């Protein structure tokens, strides 16, 4: 049922505020981004990642004279359904559940079904179409947002994570800045701030037709990068997949995290009556309730609960973290 219009806020501002005040948004501060249960206060969490994405998206959207409030709302909710332990937790649930699991679809389910935030269709569309495949930042395999603001959030997500994940990987002694491919140094820059600035400015310039000020009507309106910058960004992403995300030395840590998720999911799928949460729909089948409950857990709550149920004491800590 539609709410009465606000006398002081646009509908997209209200969406943003509903997201910020949701329980799922608060839990992002205790969900790690890439590294599992790291020791140290400076590793990226889902919350800090989300704030970085929102800020980058707002910068691009404002420069292109688009709707900044819409972009911010999409950005703040794009990872709100991400399970604990980053992509290890996501893969575990994808393997376990009958219908598979993708965090973008779960984010949509959280805001639309579980917390029922009554968001606008434009924000929902941006959330569910925010994921990217490995091969290309602009690949459309998992959908393209129907709004330019949603497309900006999708690319801002990549701009944020490929840069802050470098910092985390350096902090964890997995790579050094000098090991980044030459193309990355030459095109994007040598430092974190240089790379983000290059990417953001290039997106704005390549997407200028979105402002409506482009006199050449043949120019395609959309969110783009120049060929050289897009190629360098994809080289950087592939480097991070090979040297960080899928690193063989991290597979033991990843497998321990997956085992924690398996223990939790199997237990609550068999004993859904033990789920003590309002974050499930009790008319749903047991597997769906278990998936919703586990996906909503923070890393530390998942570890503590799995230990209580008899899982290994820890999902693994990042060796050498400060």
C-alpha positions in Angstrom: 0.0 0.0 0.0 1.5 3.4 -1.0 2.5 5.7 1.8 1.4 9.3 2.0 3.9 11.6 0.2 6.5 13.2 2.4 6.4 17.0 2.7 10.2 17.3 2.8 11.7 14.3 1.1 11.6 12.7 -2.4 10.6 9.1 -2.7 14.2 8.1 -3.4 15.3 9.9 -0.2 12.7 8.0 1.7 14.0 4.8 0.2 17.5 5.7 1.3 16.3 6.4 4.9 14.4 3.2 5.1 17.4 1.2 4.1 19.7 3.0 6.6 17.3 2.3 9.4 16.9 -1.4 8.5 18.3 -4.2 10.6 20.0 -5.8 7.6 21.9 -2.6 6.9 23.2 -2.5 10.5 24.5 -6.0 10.2 26.8 -5.1 7.3 29.3 -3.7 9.7 30.1 -7.2 10.9 30.2 -8.9 7.5 33.6 -9.1 5.9 34.2 -8.2 2.3 37.0 -10.6 1.1 39.1 -11.8 4.0 37.4 -14.1 6.5 37.4 -13.0 10.2 40.6 -11.0 9.9 42.6 -9.8 12.8 42.9 -6.0 12.6 40.6 -3.0 12.4 41.4 -1.7 9.0 40.1 -4.5 6.7 37.1 -3.6 4.6 33.7 -4.7 5.8 30.5 -4.9 3.8 29.4 -1.6 5.4 32.6 0.3 4.6 32.4 -1.1 1.0 28.8 0.0 0.7 29.6 3.5 1.8 32.5 3.7 -0.7 30.2 2.6 -3.5 27.5 5.1 -2.5 30.1 7.9 -2.5 31.5 7.0 -5.9 28.1 6.6 -7.3 27.0 10.0 -6.0 30.0 11.7 -7.5 29.4 10.3 -10.9 25.7 10.8 -10.8 26.0 14.5 -9.7 28.6 15.2 -12.5 26.2 13.7 -15.1 23.2 15.7 -13.8 21.3 12.5 -12.9 19.3 11.6 -9.7 21.8 11.4 -6.9 19.2 10.2 -4.3 18.2 7.3 -6.5 21.9 6.2 -7.0 22.6 6.5 -3.3 19.6 4.4 -2.3 20.5 1.6 -4.7 24.1 1.7 -3.6 23.2 1.4 0.1 21.1 -1.7 -0.5 23.0 -3.5 -3.2 24.8 -5.8 -0.8 22.2 -5.9 2.0 21.5 -9.6 1.4 25.1 -10.7 1.3 25.7 -13.7 3.6 28.6 -14.0 6.1 32.2 -14.8 4.9 32.0 -12.9 1.6 31.9 -14.9 -1.6 32.8 -18.1 0.2 29.5 -17.9 2.1 27.6 -17.0 -1.0 29.1 -20.0 -2.9 28.2 -22.4 0.0 24.6 -21.3 0.0 24.5 -21.5 -3.8 25.6 -25.1 -3.6 23.2 -26.0 -0.8 19.9 -24.5 -1.7 17.5 -26.1 -4.2 17.0 -22.9 -6.2 20.6 -21.6 -5.9 21.7 -18.3 -4.3 22.9 -15.0 -5.5 23.4 -12.1 -3.2 21.8 -9.5 -5.5 18.6 -11.6 -5.5 18.8 -12.0 -1.8 19.3 -8.3 -1.3 16.0 -7.8 -3.3 14.3 -10.4 -1.1 15.5 -8.7 2.1 14.1 -5.3 1.2 11.0 -6.5 -0.5 9.9 -9.6 1.5 11.8 -9.9 4.8 11.9 -6.3 6.0 9.3 -5.0 3.6 10.8 -1.6 3.2 8.3 -0.6 0.5 11.0 0.7 -1.9 10.4 2.2 -5.3 10.6 0.1 -8.4 13.6 2.0 -9.7 15.6 1.1 -6.5 14.5 -2.5 -6.6 15.5 -2.8 -10.2 19.0 -1.4 -9.4 19.5 -3.8 -6.5 18.6 -7.0 -8.3 20.7 -6.1 -11.4 23.8 -5.0 -9.5 25.9 -8.2 -9.8 28.7 -8.6 -12.3 30.3 -11.7 -13.8 34.1 -12.3 -13.8 34.8 -11.8 -17.5 33.9 -8.1 -18.0 32.9 -5.2 -15.8 30.2 -4.3 -18.3 29.0 -7.9 -19.1 25.2 -8.2 -19.1 24.9 -11.8 -18.1 23.2 -11.1 -14.8 21.1 -8.2 -16.0 21.4 -4.5 -16.6 19.6 -1.9 -14.5 17.0 0.0 -16.4 18.0 3.4 -15.0 21.3 5.2 -15.7 21.6 5.6 -11.9 21.5 1.8 -11.4 24.1 1.4 -14.1 26.3 3.9 -12.3 26.0 1.9 -9.0 26.9 -1.3 -10.8 30.1 0.2 -12.2 30.8 2.1 -8.9 30.7 -1.3 -7.1 33.6 -2.5 -9.3 35.6 0.8 -8.9 35.3 0.5 -5.1 36.1 -3.2 -4.6 39.0 -3.6 -7.0 40.8 -0.7 -5.3 40.0 -1.4 -1.6 40.7 -5.1 -2.1 44.2 -4.2 -3.3 44.8 -2.3 0.0 43.5 -5.3 2.0 45.6 -7.8 0.0 48.7 -5.6 0.5 47.9 -5.4 4.2 47.6 -9.2 4.3 51.0 -9.6 2.6 49.5 -11.4 -0.3 50.6 -8.9 -2.9 52.6 -5.6 -3.2 51.6 -2.5 -5.2 54.7 -3.1 -7.4 53.2 -6.4 -8.5 50.2 -4.9 -10.2 50.3 -5.3 -14.0 52.2 -2.6 -15.9 49.0 -1.7 -17.8 47.3 -0.8 -14.5 50.2 1.4 -13.4 50.4 3.1 -16.8 46.7 3.7 -17.4 45.1 3.9 -14.0 47.9 5.1 -11.8 50.3 4.0 -9.0 48.2 4.8 -6.0 44.8 4.0 -4.6 43.6 7.6 -5.0 45.0 7.9 -8.5 43.3 4.8 -9.7 39.9 5.8 -8.3 40.2 9.3 -9.7 41.2 8.0 -13.1 38.2 5.6 -13.2 35.6 8.0 -12.0 36.7 10.9 -14.3 36.9 8.5 -17.3 33.3 7.2 -16.6 32.0 10.8 -16.4 33.7 11.8 -19.6 32.8 8.6 -21.5 29.2 8.9 -20.3 28.7 12.6 -20.9 25.8 12.1 -23.3 23.7 11.1 -20.2 23.7 14.8 -19.2 21.6 15.7 -22.2 24.1 18.3 -23.1 25.7 16.2 -25.9 25.0 17.9 -29.3 25.8 14.7 -31.2 22.5 12.8 -31.1 24.2 9.7 -32.5 26.1 9.3 -29.3 24.7 6.4 -27.3 23.3 7.4 -23.9 24.6 5.0 -21.3 27.3 4.5 -18.7 30.7 3.7 -20.2 34.4 3.8 -19.9 36.9 4.6 -22.6 38.4 1.5 -24.2 41.8 1.9 -22.7 40.6 2.4 -19.2 38.0 -0.4 -19.4 40.7 -2.8 -20.6 43.0 -1.8 -17.7 40.2 -2.2 -15.2 39.5 -5.7 -16.5 43.2 -6.6 -16.3 43.2 -5.4 -12.7 40.1 -7.5 -11.9 41.5 -10.6 -13.4 44.8 -10.0 -11.5 42.8 -9.8 -8.3 40.9 -13.0 -9.1 44.1 -14.9 -9.7 46.3 -13.5 -7.0 43.7 -12.8 -4.2 40.1 -14.0 -4.6 40.9 -17.5 -5.9 44.4 -17.8 -4.4 45.2 -21.5 -3.6 46.8 -20.5 -0.3 43.5 -19.1 0.8 41.5 -22.2 -0.1 41.8 -23.8 3.3 40.4 -20.7 4.9 37.6 -20.5 2.3 36.7 -24.2 2.8 36.5 -23.7 6.6 34.1 -20.8 6.1 32.0 -22.9 3.7 31.9 -25.7 6.3 30.5 -23.3 8.9 27.8 -22.3 6.5 27.0 -25.9 5.7 26.7 -26.8 9.3 24.3 -23.9 9.9 22.2 -24.4 6.9 21.9 -28.2 7.3 20.9 -27.8 11.0 18.3 -25.1 10.5 16.9 -26.8 7.4 16.3 -29.9 9.5 15.2 -27.9 12.6 13.5 -24.8 11.3 11.6 -24.6 14.6 14.8 -23.5 16.3 15.1 -20.4 14.2 14.6 -17.5 16.6 14.3 -14.6 14.3 11.8 -12.3 12.6 14.0 -12.4 9.6 12.2 -15.3 8.0 8.8 -16.0 6.6 7.3 -18.9 8.6 5.1 -20.1 5.7 8.1 -20.7 3.6 9.6 -24.2 3.1 12.3 -25.2 5.7 15.2 -24.8 3.2 14.2 -21.2 2.4 13.8 -20.2 6.0 17.2 -21.7 6.8 18.8 -19.9 3.8 17.3 -16.5 4.9 18.4 -17.0 8.5 22.0 -18.0 7.6 22.3 -15.3 5.0 21.3 -12.7 7.5 24.0 -13.7 10.0 27.1 -11.6 10.7 30.4 -13.4 10.5 30.9 -13.5 14.3 27.3 -14.6 15.0 27.7 -17.4 12.4 31.0 -18.6 14.0 29.6 -18.5 17.5 26.4 -20.3 16.4 28.2 -23.0 14.4 30.6 -23.6 17.3 27.6 -24.1 19.6 26.2 -26.6 17.1 29.5 -28.5 17.0 31.3 -27.0 14.0 35.1 -26.2 14.1 35.8 -23.4 16.5 36.9 -20.9 13.9 36.4 -20.4 10.2 40.0 -19.4 10.0 41.9 -16.2 10.6 44.0 -14.3 8.1 47.6 -15.2 8.8 49.9 -12.2 9.3 47.1 -9.6 9.6 48.1 -6.7 11.9 
